[in-house]
């Protein structure tokens, strides 16, 4: 084998190794770009669940404050299960903010269904001034719930804001 053949073979070998590395880098880049694309499409695939207040129950703690237990319906309109990892919420009764809270317990919400949950809210009686009579008598009570939910699916996780208004009957 002459020196020129040896040099040619060495160059060919190095060129083949270089091409393999370039192909590997292209594959890694493609997988990364495809993953980013799928995650960004989650907003198109995922329909936000809705939160509706079904009832409010008083559970007095002391003479100055009480626990409100809010019965919520969490509606999952998607065709796949959702896991509600946590959500923070602020509650308004009769257009007055009465408190906020955070539920950190994970909840499975089956596809195309509604799940009932009960969330606590510590409230001072002075903050319930206009709403206390309506809660105790069970009268029609306008509410608003807003906050952020952290939802996990088989496709990834997403945090989103929510807001819902209605009447507790």
C-alpha positions in Angstrom: 0.0 0.0 0.0 1.4 3.3 -1.0 1.4 6.5 1.0 -1.3 8.1 -1.3 -3.6 5.0 -0.9 -3.1 5.1 2.8 -3.9 8.8 2.9 -7.0 8.3 0.7 -8.3 5.5 3.0 -7.6 7.5 6.1 -9.5 10.5 4.6 -12.4 8.2 3.6 -12.6 6.7 7.1 -12.5 10.2 8.8 -15.2 11.4 6.3 -17.4 8.4 7.1 -17.0 9.0 10.9 -17.8 12.7 10.3 -21.0 11.9 8.4 -22.1 9.5 11.1 -21.7 12.3 13.7 -23.6 14.8 11.5 -26.5 12.3 11.1 -26.5 11.8 14.9 -26.6 15.5 15.5 -29.4 15.9 13.0 -31.4 13.2 14.7 -31.0 14.7 18.1 -31.9 18.1 16.8 -35.0 16.7 15.0 -36.2 14.9 18.2 -35.7 18.0 20.3 -37.6 20.2 17.7 -40.4 17.5 17.5 -40.7 17.4 21.3 -41.0 21.2 21.5 -43.6 21.1 18.8 -45.7 18.5 20.7 -45.5 20.4 23.9 -46.6 23.6 22.2 -49.5 21.7 20.6 -50.8 20.8 24.1 -52.6 24.1 24.2 -54.5 23.1 21.1 -55.3 19.6 22.3 -56.2 20.3 25.9 -59.5 21.9 26.7 -59.5 23.6 30.1 -61.5 21.9 32.8 -64.2 24.1 34.4 -64.9 24.6 38.1 -68.4 25.2 39.4 -69.5 25.9 43.0 -72.4 23.5 43.9 -72.7 24.3 47.6 -71.2 26.1 50.6 -71.2 24.6 54.1 -70.2 26.5 57.4 -68.0 24.8 59.9 -67.3 27.3 62.8 -63.8 27.2 64.2 -64.1 30.1 66.7 -66.1 33.2 67.5 -64.1 35.2 64.9 -63.6 32.7 62.0 -65.1 29.8 60.3 -64.2 27.1 57.7 -66.2 27.3 54.6 -66.4 24.0 52.8 -67.0 24.6 49.1 -68.4 21.7 47.1 -67.0 22.0 43.6 -67.7 20.2 40.4 -64.6 19.8 38.2 -65.7 19.1 34.6 -63.2 17.5 32.3 -64.4 18.0 28.7 -61.4 16.2 27.2 -61.3 12.6 25.8 -58.5 11.7 28.1 -57.9 11.7 31.9 -56.5 14.7 33.6 -54.6 14.9 36.9 -55.3 18.1 38.8 -51.9 18.4 40.6 -52.8 21.6 42.5 -54.8 24.7 42.2 -55.0 28.0 43.9 -58.3 29.8 44.1 -60.0 33.0 45.3 -63.7 33.0 46.2 -66.1 36.0 45.9 -69.6 35.9 47.3 -71.9 38.7 46.4 -69.0 40.4 44.7 -67.0 40.5 47.9 -63.7 38.6 48.2 -64.1 36.4 51.2 -60.8 34.4 51.0 -58.4 32.3 49.0 -56.9 28.9 49.3 -54.7 26.3 47.7 -55.5 22.6 47.2 -52.2 20.6 46.8 -53.7 17.1 46.7 -53.6 15.4 43.4 -57.0 14.4 41.9 -57.7 12.2 38.9 -60.5 13.6 36.7 -61.7 10.9 34.3 -62.2 11.8 30.7 -65.5 13.4 29.6 -66.9 13.5 33.2 -67.4 15.6 36.3 -65.7 15.0 39.6 -67.0 16.5 42.9 -64.4 17.8 45.4 -64.6 19.7 48.6 -62.2 22.4 49.3 -61.7 24.3 52.6 -61.6 28.1 53.0 -60.8 29.7 56.3 -62.8 33.0 56.6 -63.2 35.6 59.2 -66.9 36.3 60.1 -66.3 40.0 59.4 -65.5 39.2 55.8 -68.8 37.3 55.4 -70.9 40.3 56.5 -73.2 40.4 53.5 -73.1 36.7 52.6 -73.6 35.1 56.0 -77.4 35.4 56.0 -77.6 33.9 52.5 -75.3 31.0 53.4 -77.3 30.2 56.6 -80.7 30.4 55.0 -79.7 28.7 51.8 -80.9 31.6 49.6 -79.7 32.1 46.1 -76.0 33.3 46.4 -74.0 34.8 43.5 -70.3 33.6 43.5 -67.2 33.9 41.5 -64.2 31.6 41.7 -60.9 32.3 40.0 -57.4 31.1 40.2 -54.8 28.9 38.5 -54.8 25.2 38.0 -51.8 22.9 37.4 -53.0 20.0 35.2 -51.0 17.0 34.1 -51.9 14.7 31.2 -50.2 11.9 29.3 -49.0 14.6 26.9 -47.4 16.9 29.5 -48.3 19.5 32.2 -49.9 22.8 31.8 -50.8 25.7 34.2 -53.7 27.8 33.2 -55.9 30.5 34.8 -59.6 29.9 35.3 -62.6 31.9 36.3 -66.3 31.0 36.7 -69.3 32.9 37.9 -72.7 31.5 38.9 -75.2 31.1 41.7 -75.2 28.7 44.6 -78.8 27.5 45.0 
